[in-house]
Amino acid sequence: LIHPLVEQLDDAGTLQDCDDCREAFSTVMLANLTLFKTIVAGDSWGKIAVPVIRAYPASGIIFIGASLTIVYGVLNLVVAVVVDTFAEERTKNETLVAMELDEDQGDDLLWLQRIFDKIDEDKSGDVTLQELVSGAKSTPEFRSRLRVMDIDEAE
């Protein structure tokens, strides 16, 4: 598609400063190399792409389309790496949170054992409903824990 246009521009003398331009799109390999140089490396935009697009504006679809494909492809790759990195960090963070919760659970069990020992009036090792209600009224730290758990006197 582009090779005949480049030949016409070369015949008209538009591409005088470019020795390789006439053959730049003559084969698939040379077309790929030229597109790579033009789009990825940024080389030859002024020598080939701009004169071709000025003379044949519809050819801009090929050059600009290829450029956008490369830009968004690289951007997609960068985003994928960033998302993957954050996903790994999140997994590490979830493991850390689980470990902290396990530690907190042990502390909570010790705290509850101490409270239940305190409200067990007959020291039988069992807390009756009466002892629990009485302890909720008389033990401030137990009452505040119940309040945090949204358990009031009626419940």
TORKOL-4160 file (C-alpha; in steps of 0.2 Angstrom, whole numbers, padded with zeros to 4 digits, m for minus):
155
<pt num="1" X="0000" Y="0000" Z="0000"/>
<pt num="2" X="0013" Y="0012" Z="0005"/>
<pt num="3" X="0027" Y="0007" Z="m0007"/>
<pt num="4" X="0019" Y="0014" Z="m0023"/>
<pt num="5" X="0016" Y="0031" Z="m0014"/>
<pt num="6" X="0034" Y="0032" Z="m0009"/>
<pt num="7" X="0040" Y="0028" Z="m0026"/>
<pt num="8" X="0029" Y="0042" Z="m0033"/>
<pt num="9" X="0035" Y="0054" Z="m0020"/>
<pt num="10" X="0053" Y="0049" Z="m0024"/>
<pt num="11" X="0050" Y="0052" Z="m0043"/>
<pt num="12" X="0043" Y="0069" Z="m0039"/>
<pt num="13" X="0059" Y="0073" Z="m0030"/>
<pt num="14" X="0050" Y="0075" Z="m0013"/>
<pt num="15" X="0062" Y="0062" Z="m0004"/>
<pt num="16" X="0079" Y="0069" Z="m0010"/>
<pt num="17" X="0087" Y="0069" Z="0007"/>
<pt num="18" X="0083" Y="0050" Z="0010"/>
<pt num="19" X="0094" Y="0037" Z="0001"/>
<pt num="20" X="0084" Y="0022" Z="0007"/>
<pt num="21" X="0067" Y="0029" Z="0006"/>
<pt num="22" X="0063" Y="0022" Z="m0011"/>
<pt num="23" X="0065" Y="0004" Z="m0006"/>
<pt num="24" X="0059" Y="0006" Z="0012"/>
<pt num="25" X="0042" Y="m0002" Z="0009"/>
<pt num="26" X="0047" Y="m0013" Z="m0006"/>
<pt num="27" X="0047" Y="m0030" Z="0004"/>
<pt num="28" X="0039" Y="m0036" Z="0019"/>
<pt num="29" X="0055" Y="m0036" Z="0029"/>
<pt num="30" X="0060" Y="m0019" Z="0024"/>
<pt num="31" X="0043" Y="m0012" Z="0028"/>
<pt num="32" X="0044" Y="m0020" Z="0045"/>
<pt num="33" X="0061" Y="m0013" Z="0048"/>
<pt num="34" X="0055" Y="0005" Z="0042"/>
<pt num="35" X="0040" Y="0004" Z="0053"/>
<pt num="36" X="0051" Y="m0002" Z="0068"/>
<pt num="37" X="0063" Y="0013" Z="0065"/>
<pt num="38" X="0049" Y="0025" Z="0062"/>
<pt num="39" X="0037" Y="0020" Z="0076"/>
<pt num="40" X="0048" Y="0012" Z="0090"/>
<pt num="41" X="0064" Y="0021" Z="0088"/>
<pt num="42" X="0057" Y="0037" Z="0082"/>
<pt num="43" X="0069" Y="0038" Z="0067"/>
<pt num="44" X="0064" Y="0043" Z="0050"/>
<pt num="45" X="0047" Y="0052" Z="0054"/>
<pt num="46" X="0053" Y="0067" Z="0045"/>
<pt num="47" X="0061" Y="0058" Z="0031"/>
<pt num="48" X="0047" Y="0045" Z="0026"/>
<pt num="49" X="0031" Y="0046" Z="0037"/>
<pt num="50" X="0028" Y="0065" Z="0037"/>
<pt num="51" X="0030" Y="0067" Z="0018"/>
<pt num="52" X="0020" Y="0052" Z="0014"/>
<pt num="53" X="0006" Y="0058" Z="0026"/>
<pt num="54" X="0006" Y="0076" Z="0019"/>
<pt num="55" X="0005" Y="0069" Z="0001"/>
<pt num="56" X="m0007" Y="0055" Z="0004"/>
<pt num="57" X="m0017" Y="0059" Z="0020"/>
<pt num="58" X="m0026" Y="0042" Z="0020"/>
<pt num="59" X="m0009" Y="0034" Z="0023"/>
<pt num="60" X="m0009" Y="0042" Z="0040"/>
<pt num="61" X="m0020" Y="0028" Z="0046"/>
<pt num="62" X="m0006" Y="0015" Z="0044"/>
<pt num="63" X="0007" Y="0026" Z="0052"/>
<pt num="64" X="m0004" Y="0033" Z="0066"/>
<pt num="65" X="m0013" Y="0016" Z="0069"/>
<pt num="66" X="0004" Y="0007" Z="0070"/>
<pt num="67" X="0010" Y="0020" Z="0082"/>
<pt num="68" X="m0005" Y="0020" Z="0093"/>
<pt num="69" X="m0004" Y="0001" Z="0094"/>
<pt num="70" X="0014" Y="0001" Z="0100"/>
<pt num="71" X="0010" Y="0015" Z="0112"/>
<pt num="72" X="m0005" Y="0006" Z="0120"/>
<pt num="73" X="0004" Y="m0011" Z="0119"/>
<pt num="74" X="0018" Y="m0004" Z="0130"/>
<pt num="75" X="0006" Y="0005" Z="0141"/>
<pt num="76" X="m0004" Y="m0011" Z="0144"/>
<pt num="77" X="0012" Y="m0020" Z="0148"/>
<pt num="78" X="0017" Y="m0007" Z="0161"/>
<pt num="79" X="0000" Y="m0007" Z="0169"/>
<pt num="80" X="0001" Y="m0026" Z="0170"/>
<pt num="81" X="0017" Y="m0026" Z="0179"/>
<pt num="82" X="0011" Y="m0012" Z="0191"/>
<pt num="83" X="m0005" Y="m0022" Z="0194"/>
<pt num="84" X="0004" Y="m0038" Z="0197"/>
<pt num="85" X="0016" Y="m0030" Z="0209"/>
<pt num="86" X="0002" Y="m0023" Z="0219"/>
<pt num="87" X="m0007" Y="m0040" Z="0219"/>
<pt num="88" X="0009" Y="m0048" Z="0226"/>
<pt num="89" X="0010" Y="m0034" Z="0240"/>
<pt num="90" X="m0008" Y="m0037" Z="0244"/>
<pt num="91" X="m0006" Y="m0055" Z="0246"/>
<pt num="92" X="0009" Y="m0052" Z="0258"/>
<pt num="93" X="m0002" Y="m0039" Z="0267"/>
<pt num="94" X="m0016" Y="m0052" Z="0269"/>
<pt num="95" X="m0004" Y="m0065" Z="0276"/>
<pt num="96" X="0002" Y="m0052" Z="0289"/>
<pt num="97" X="m0015" Y="m0047" Z="0293"/>
<pt num="98" X="m0020" Y="m0065" Z="0296"/>
<pt num="99" X="m0005" Y="m0067" Z="0307"/>
<pt num="100" X="m0009" Y="m0052" Z="0317"/>
<pt num="101" X="m0027" Y="m0058" Z="0319"/>
<pt num="102" X="m0021" Y="m0074" Z="0326"/>
<pt num="103" X="m0010" Y="m0065" Z="0339"/>
<pt num="104" X="m0025" Y="m0054" Z="0343"/>
<pt num="105" X="m0036" Y="m0069" Z="0345"/>
<pt num="106" X="m0024" Y="m0077" Z="0358"/>
<pt num="107" X="m0024" Y="m0060" Z="0368"/>
<pt num="108" X="m0043" Y="m0059" Z="0367"/>
<pt num="109" X="m0044" Y="m0077" Z="0374"/>
<pt num="110" X="m0033" Y="m0073" Z="0388"/>
<pt num="111" X="m0042" Y="m0057" Z="0392"/>
<pt num="112" X="m0059" Y="m0066" Z="0392"/>
<pt num="113" X="m0052" Y="m0080" Z="0403"/>
<pt num="114" X="m0046" Y="m0067" Z="0415"/>
<pt num="115" X="m0063" Y="m0058" Z="0415"/>
<pt num="116" X="m0073" Y="m0074" Z="0417"/>
<pt num="117" X="m0062" Y="m0079" Z="0431"/>
<pt num="118" X="m0066" Y="m0062" Z="0439"/>
<pt num="119" X="m0085" Y="m0064" Z="0437"/>
<pt num="120" X="m0086" Y="m0082" Z="0442"/>
<pt num="121" X="m0092" Y="m0078" Z="0460"/>
<pt num="122" X="m0092" Y="m0096" Z="0467"/>
<pt num="123" X="m0076" Y="m0100" Z="0458"/>
<pt num="124" X="m0083" Y="m0116" Z="0451"/>
<pt num="125" X="m0075" Y="m0114" Z="0434"/>
<pt num="126" X="m0092" Y="m0111" Z="0426"/>
<pt num="127" X="m0101" Y="m0095" Z="0423"/>
<pt num="128" X="m0119" Y="m0095" Z="0426"/>
<pt num="129" X="m0131" Y="m0083" Z="0417"/>
<pt num="130" X="m0134" Y="m0074" Z="0434"/>
<pt num="131" X="m0115" Y="m0072" Z="0436"/>
<pt num="132" X="m0113" Y="m0066" Z="0418"/>
<pt num="133" X="m0127" Y="m0053" Z="0420"/>
<pt num="134" X="m0120" Y="m0047" Z="0437"/>
<pt num="135" X="m0102" Y="m0046" Z="0429"/>
<pt num="136" X="m0108" Y="m0036" Z="0415"/>
<pt num="137" X="m0115" Y="m0023" Z="0427"/>
<pt num="138" X="m0101" Y="m0023" Z="0439"/>
<pt num="139" X="m0085" Y="m0025" Z="0429"/>
<pt num="140" X="m0082" Y="m0010" Z="0418"/>
<pt num="141" X="m0070" Y="m0018" Z="0406"/>
<pt num="142" X="m0082" Y="m0032" Z="0402"/>
<pt num="143" X="m0096" Y="m0019" Z="0400"/>
<pt num="144" X="m0086" Y="m0009" Z="0388"/>
<pt num="145" X="m0081" Y="m0025" Z="0378"/>
<pt num="146" X="m0100" Y="m0029" Z="0377"/>
<pt num="147" X="m0104" Y="m0011" Z="0371"/>
<pt num="148" X="m0091" Y="m0013" Z="0357"/>
<pt num="149" X="m0099" Y="m0029" Z="0352"/>
<pt num="150" X="m0116" Y="m0019" Z="0352"/>
<pt num="151" X="m0123" Y="m0030" Z="0366"/>
<pt num="152" X="m0134" Y="m0020" Z="0378"/>
<pt num="153" X="m0142" Y="m0025" Z="0394"/>
<pt num="154" X="m0158" Y="m0031" Z="0386"/>
<pt num="155" X="m0149" Y="m0044" Z="0376"/>
